[in-house]
Amino acid sequence: MNRNKLIDLFASNLATAIVHQILELAINQQEYIDKYNKEFKNSWQIASDYRRKINPVDRLLPDKDTEEIKNIVVNKVNSELNLRIEKGYKNINLSLVEKFVHKALKELKIAD
């Protein structure tokens, strides 16, 4: 699989993980919280696997790739959360997106 495809798959799974993380904070019903947490863990694991395939985990990605990934993830998360809001979901805090993306990229050693 080529590097661009790996980056796209990584970004998509990371975005899914962050969406579920934010949805988990917006919901008060335990059955949904459990579901979102499970989805978060699954997507996070898949994103982590793709991260290891992109380049050595002990090295950060080049700034160009980091910015591209950040933009892709932020756009995907905002888009999905806005769709959820249109469907009637409540208490979704869009201001958390940038913070969660930055934290995730740092944890996965994409950015510092």
C-alpha positions as CSV (number, residue, x, y, z in Angstrom):
1,M,0.0,0.0,0.0
2,N,1.4,3.4,-0.9
3,R,2.2,6.1,1.7
4,N,-0.6,8.4,0.6
5,K,-3.2,5.7,1.0
6,L,-1.8,4.9,4.5
7,I,-2.0,8.5,5.5
8,D,-5.6,8.7,4.3
9,L,-6.6,5.5,6.2
10,F,-4.8,6.8,9.3
11,A,-6.5,10.2,9.1
12,S,-10.0,8.6,8.6
13,N,-9.7,6.2,11.5
14,L,-8.2,8.9,13.7
15,A,-11.1,11.2,12.8
16,T,-13.6,8.5,13.6
17,A,-12.0,8.0,17.0
18,I,-12.1,11.7,17.8
19,V,-15.8,11.9,16.7
20,H,-16.7,9.2,19.1
21,Q,-14.6,10.7,21.9
22,I,-16.5,14.0,21.5
23,L,-19.9,12.3,21.2
24,E,-19.1,10.4,24.4
25,L,-18.8,13.7,26.2
26,A,-22.1,15.0,24.8
27,I,-24.3,12.1,25.9
28,N,-25.6,11.3,29.3
29,Q,-26.9,7.8,28.6
30,Q,-24.6,5.0,29.7
31,E,-25.5,2.6,26.8
32,Y,-24.4,5.2,24.3
33,I,-21.3,6.2,26.3
34,D,-20.3,2.5,26.3
35,K,-20.9,2.2,22.5
36,Y,-18.9,5.4,21.7
37,N,-16.1,4.3,24.0
38,K,-15.9,1.0,22.2
39,E,-15.9,2.7,18.8
40,F,-13.2,5.1,20.0
41,K,-10.9,2.3,21.2
42,N,-11.4,0.3,17.9
43,S,-10.8,3.3,15.6
44,W,-7.8,4.4,17.8
45,Q,-6.2,1.0,17.5
46,I,-6.6,0.9,13.8
47,A,-5.2,4.4,13.4
48,S,-2.3,3.4,15.6
49,D,-1.6,0.4,13.3
50,Y,-1.6,2.6,10.3
51,R,0.6,5.1,12.1
52,R,3.3,2.4,12.5
53,K,3.2,1.7,8.8
54,I,3.7,5.3,7.7
55,N,7.2,5.8,9.1
56,P,9.1,4.7,12.2
57,V,7.1,5.6,15.3
58,D,10.1,7.1,17.1
59,R,10.3,9.9,14.4
60,L,7.8,12.7,13.9
61,L,6.4,13.1,10.4
62,P,7.7,16.0,8.2
63,D,5.9,19.3,8.9
64,K,4.1,19.1,5.5
65,D,2.6,15.7,6.3
66,T,1.7,16.8,9.8
67,E,-0.2,19.8,8.5
68,E,-2.0,17.8,5.8
69,I,-3.0,15.1,8.3
70,K,-4.2,17.7,10.9
71,N,-6.3,19.5,8.2
72,I,-7.8,16.2,7.0
73,V,-8.7,15.1,10.5
74,V,-10.1,18.4,11.6
75,N,-12.3,18.7,8.5
76,K,-13.6,15.1,8.8
77,V,-14.4,15.5,12.4
78,N,-16.2,18.8,11.9
79,S,-18.1,17.5,9.0
80,E,-19.3,14.4,10.8
81,L,-20.2,16.3,14.0
82,N,-22.1,18.9,11.9
83,L,-24.0,16.0,10.3
84,R,-24.9,14.7,13.8
85,I,-26.0,18.1,14.9
86,E,-28.3,18.3,11.8
87,K,-29.8,15.0,12.8
88,G,-30.7,16.4,16.2
89,Y,-27.8,15.4,18.4
90,K,-27.4,17.8,21.3
91,N,-24.5,19.1,23.5
92,I,-21.8,18.6,20.8
93,N,-19.0,20.9,21.5
94,L,-17.3,21.8,18.2
95,S,-14.7,23.9,20.0
96,L,-13.1,20.7,21.3
97,V,-12.1,19.5,17.8
98,E,-8.8,21.3,17.4
99,K,-7.7,20.4,21.0
100,F,-8.6,16.7,20.6
101,V,-6.9,16.5,17.2
102,H,-3.7,18.2,18.5
103,K,-3.6,15.9,21.6
104,A,-4.2,12.8,19.4
105,L,-1.4,13.8,16.9
106,K,0.9,14.3,19.8
107,E,0.1,10.9,21.4
108,L,0.6,9.1,18.1
109,K,3.9,11.0,17.6
110,I,2.8,12.7,14.4
111,A,3.4,16.2,15.8
112,D,5.0,17.6,18.9
